[in-house]
Amino acid sequence: MNTQMENMAKSQVKLTVEVGGEQVAKAIDKAYQAMKKDFNVPGFRKGKVPRPMVEKMYGIEVFFNKAADFLIDETLWNAIEENNLEIAARIRPNELEVTEMTKDAMKYTAIVTLKPEVELGAYKGVEIEVEKASVTDEEVDQAVKAEAEKNAREITVTDRAVQKDDKVIIDFEGFVDGVPFEGGKAADYSLVIGSKSFIDTFEDQLIGKPIGEEIEVNVTFPEAYQAEELAGKPAMFKVTVNSITAKELPEINDDFASDVSEFDTLAEYKEDIKAKLLKQKEANRASQTEQNSIQKAVENAKIEVPEAMIEEQVDRNVKSFANRMQAQGLQLEQYMQFTGQTMESFRENFKKDAESQISTRLVLEKVAEAENITVSDEDLDEELKVIARDYQMSYEELKKSFAGYEKESLAADVKVQKAAKLIADSARVTEI
């Protein structure tokens, strides 16, 4: 195997890999073994056609694509290691190209995205502003009201029409140009009026409508709607409200306080809430200090994040969002349909955060390097205990599973945490 490397812009290099005849021959034979079950030749059982017969009928070239895949799998990582390259994003199919393939030789190119260089600016003693930790009476009252909301009774309404904040059970069917469209029909659908779960003014048009009467709701799909056949088009929904449920809040007094807390009076309950809110705000202030100081350090650094790294982080963020939606019983496709987004526009929403996440990580890693930050076994043990507690796992069992790559990855995370603390602890803070 012979490898050449060419530097490209934006932290990318182009590898050209040449593979010799002996290795190509083995890959072609491997391709034949993998593909022979696919050939049907009269006089031979399926999967038993001799290779010379296959080559006579189809040519040896029939094995080239599969053989090329095998060769790339076998040689690409070796080429990367030979050139001491630190890959920052996976190599996508469109970044691989076979430029030559014969029975005697193969040549291919791979575009590899590398970890970009980071030039640190000021990261110690950065000046930041954070919000002062204090609690107002209004915030206490809001917390009490929120607790009352939790303890509200749901009552079935039969003597009035739909109002804002009601939960309604509806049947609906949507039409465009008088024709029903796919995904536009449901029965016994639960909807909170004012939640903005549906497009346009759908929910607003249900306000004032009685139970049992079929009504027409007219809306317009967004121009950027994911279903292109519906984008920008007016639609009419036939909707029937089957039932209405409203919340009945408890009266906020001493009895309420004693029911929801360990205190006998509303005044004592409010004092306890105020103390807890203050503790939470102080924790938020510490978090804000760290976030703002790190952000300032990132702003002071010079770094150009490769597009491939951003796209890969977007992939992770979209997957995480989809998992959260699924946990709530909603598929990502349904969410995009309800919010009128295409996958392209949906992914675009994640790009800025993705670039910020990558930049932050890279700067913190550079700070850790500049400060010669190290991680001890005791540091790793403490972090494992936190993980075990958060995920309600056995610390001993968790520790057994952290070896090799997992241990290195955890150590890298702890090192970054230490760098973040160093930046935050040295920051010059002004309260606002």
N, C-alpha and C positions, 0 to 999 in steps of 0.2 A: 504494500500500500504506500502511495506517495501523496503527500498533502502540501498544498500551497495556501497561503493566507494573504488576503488583500484587505487593507483597512478601508472602511466606508464612513460616511457621516453618521452622526447621532448614535454613537456608541455601538456601531455594528461592524462586523467583519464578514467577509465572504471567503468561505473555505471551498477549495477545489480539491476533490479527493479522486485519485486514480487507483483502481483495483486491478490487479494482474490476472492472467489467464487461469492459474490454478484455483484461485479463490472464486472466480466467476464460474468455472466448471462445477465446483461443489455447489454453488448457489443454484445453478440451472438444474442439477440433479435433485436438489432439495425442492425446487419448484415443481419438478415432474412428480415427485412423491406426493406433494400436496395437491396437485391438480389432476392426477390420473383418474380419480373417481368421476371426473366431469366429462371424460371422453367416451363417446359411444361409437364403436367400430364393429360392423358386422363380422361375426365369427369369433368375437372375444367377449368374455364376460365384463360387465362394467367394473372398472377399476383394475382390470388385468391387461389393458392394452400396452404392449411393449413400447418403450420410449422411441426406438428407431421408427416404429410404425407411425407414432404420433407426429414425429418430425417429418416423415415423408409426406403425410397428409396435410399438415398445417404449417410446416417449417419450424425450425428451432426458435424462431422469434416469438412463438406462442408462449414461451416460458419467460420471456425477458422482463415483463412488468413485475411478475411475482418474484423472480430472481433479484431484480433491482431492489425491491422492498426488503428482501432478506439481507442483501449486501449493505444497504444503508443502516439497517438495525445493527449489523455486526461491526460496522466500521466507523460510524459517525462519532460515537462517544470516544473511541480511541483517538480519532483525529482531534477532537476537542481537548482531550487530556494531553496529547503530544504538544499542543501549542499553549498549554497552561491557561486556557480560557475559563473565565468565571461567568457562566451563563446567567442572565438575569430574567429570561423569559423562555418558555418552551418554543421550540422551532415548529412553526405551523406548516401544513402541507404546501401552501403557496410559496414558501421560502426554500423549498427543495426542488431541484431540477436535474433530471438525468440528461446530460448533454451528449453522451456517447454510450452505446451499448452494442457489443458484438459478443460472439462466443468466446473471444479471447481477451476482452478488456471492457472495463466500464469506467466512465467518468461522470461525476455529478458535483453540483454546487449546493452549498447550504449557507443561507444568511443567518448569522448568529448574533443575537442581541446580548451585549455585555453590560455588566454593571457600570453605570456612568461614573465619571470622576466627580468628586465633590470638593469645591473650594470653600472652606469655612470662612465666614466673616466673624463678627463679634457674637459670642454665645454666652460669655460670662458677664454678669452685671448689666444685663439688658434692662432697659426701662420699660415698665408696663403699668397699665391701669387695671384695677379689678374693683368689682362692686363690693361695698362695705357690707359686712354681715350684720343685718338688723332686721327686725320683724315688726310690722305695723299691725294695728288692731284690725284693719281691713283684711289682712292676710289670715289672721286668726279666725275671723268670721267666715272667710271663704273655706277654710279647712273644716270648720264646724258644719257648714252647709254641705260640703262634700260628704261628710260622714252621715248627715241626714239623708242625702241622696242614696247612699248605700243601704240605708235602713228603710227606704221608702217601700210602700206596698204597691203592688201592681193591681190595679182595679180594672175590670172590664167595663167599658163604656157602651151604653146602648141608647142613650137619650140625647146625643148630640153628634155633630159632624166632626170630621178630622181637624185637629189643631196641630200647631208646631210642637215638636218633641214627642208626639204620640208614637207608639209602636203600632203599626197596622199590618194585618195579614191580607195580602192581595193576590188576585189572579190577573195576569195581563198577557196580551198578545200584541206584537208590533207589526205594522204594515208600512211598506214603502211603495208608493204609487198603487196602493190598494192590494198589494201582494205581500203575504206573510214572509218574513225573512228568517233565516236560520239563527237559532239562539235567542230569538225575540219572544219566546213564550215560556211562561212558568205558572205554576199553581201553588197556592198557599205560601207565597213568598213573604218573608218577614222584612219589614223596612221601617227604620226610624225616620220620621219626617224631620228634615233639617240636617240629616247626616251627610248629604251631598254624595250619596252612594251611586245615584243615577245621573245620567247626562242631562245637561241643560236645565230646564225648569220643571222637570218631571215631578219632583216631590212637591214643589210649590203649588202645582195645579191640583194636587189632591186635597189641599187645605180647603175646608168648607164643604167637602163632599160627604154625603151620607153613606151609611152601611147598606150594601145590597144593590145599589144602583150602578149600572154599567155606564161609565163615563168615557169620554174621548180626551186623551192627553196628547197635545201636539208639541213636538220637539224637533230640533235640528241636530244631526250628528256633527261632531267637530270635523273641520277640514282635514285634520291629521289623524282621523280615526283609523284604527288598525285594519278593519275590514274595508278594503278599498271600494268595494261595491256599495258601501253605505256612507263613505266619507262625504261630508258636506250636504247630505240629502235630508230633506224634511221627512219626518216619520210621524205616524199616528198610532198611538197605543190605545187599545180597548182595555179598560181597567175596572175591576170590581173590588171594592173594599169589603172583605169578609168579616173583619172584626177590628176593634180599636181597643188598645190597652193604654192606660195613662198611669202616671206615678202619683201617689198620694204621700206627701212628706209628713213626717212626724213633727209635732210642735217642739221647738227648741227651747227647753226650760230645764230646771233641775232634774225632773224625772227623766228627761232624755239623756242628760249627762250621766246619771246613775245607771241607766240601761246600757250605755255604750262604753262606759269606762269604770275605773275603780273609785271615782270621786262622787261625792254626794251632791255637790252643787255645780252649776254651770260655770261659776267664776273660777273654781278650782280646776275644772276641766280645761278651761281656756288658758289658764296659767301653764298647765302641763303641755298643752299644744304649742304655746309660745316657746317654751324651753326646747321642745323637740324640733320645732322649725328653725330655731336659732342654731342648734347643733348641726342640723342638715345644711344650713346656709354657710356655716363655718367650714364644713367639709367641701361644699361647692366652691367656696372661695379658694381653698387649697388646690382643688382641681383646676379652677379657672386660672390660678397663678401659674400652674405647671403648663397648661395649654397655651396661655398667652405668651409665656416666656419661650416655649419651644417654637411657637409660630414666629416669634421675632427672630429667633436664631435661624430658622429656615429662610425667612425673608432676607436675612443678612448673608446667606450663603449663595454661591453660584452653582447651579446644577441644571442640566437639561435632561429631563426624564424621557427615555425612548418610548415611542408610541406603543410598541409591543408590550412593554411593562404595564402601561396604562390599560390596554385592552385586557390583559390577563387579570388585573385587579378588578376591572369592571365585571369580568366573568364571575369572579368570586363574590363580588357584592350582589350581583343579580341573583346568583344561586342562593345566597343567604336570605335575600328578600323573599324569594320564591318559597323557601322553606318556612319562613315566618307566616306567609300567607296561607300555605298549606296547613299549618298547625291551627289556623283559624277557620279551616274548611273552605278556603277559596283558592282555586287554581290561578296561576299567574296569567294565563290567557283570559280568564274571566275578569280579573282585576283590570287588565289593559282595555278590555272591551268596555267595562263600566266607566273607566276614566278617559276613554277615547284616545288612547295612545297606541302608536306602532312600536314594534320591538326596537326599531332604530331610535325613535324619540325617547323611549323608555331608557335605553342604554345611555343615551346622551346625558340624561339626568345624573348619572353616576360618574361621569368622566372627571368633573372638577374635584370631587371628593377622592376619587381614585388617585389622581395625580398628587393631591395633597398628602394622602396616606403614604405613598411611595417616597415623596420628597422628605417627609418627616422621618421615616425609617432610615433612609440613607444618610441624612444629616446626623441623626443620633448615633448611627454606627460609626460615622467619621469622628464624632466627638469622643466616643469611647476609645477609638484608636489613638486620637491625639492625646488623650488624658491617661493612656495606658491602663484603662479600667480592666480589672480582672474579676473572675467569678470563682468563688471557692465552693468546695463540696457542701459547706454549711449553707451558703447562699442557695444552692440548688435544693437542698433539703427543705429549707424554709418555703421556697416557691412551690415545691411539690405538696407540702402540707396545706398551703392555701388552695391549690387546685383540688386536692382531695376533699377539702371541706366544702368548696363551692359545688362540686359535683357529687357530694355525698358518697365518696369512694373510700376504700381502705388505703391508707397511706402506704402500708407495706406492699400491697399488691401493685399499686401505682408505681412505686419506686422500682419494682422488678421489671416493669415494662419499659422503663426509660433507660435505654442503653444505646450506644452507637449514635445513629443519626438523631434519634429523639433527644438524647442527652445534649448533643451539640446544639440542636435547635433551641432547647430550653435555655442553655447557657447563653446563647446569642440574645434571646429575649430578655434575660435578666441583665445582661450587659447594657442593653438599650434602656431598660428601666433605670439603671444606675446613672446613665448619661442624662436622662430626663430629670432625675432628682438633682443632679449637680447643677444643671441649668436653672432649675426652679429655685433652688436654695440660694443661688448667687444673685438672683434677679432683684432689681431695685423697684419696689412696689409702691404705687400711689393709689390710695383708696378713693373711690368716687361715689 
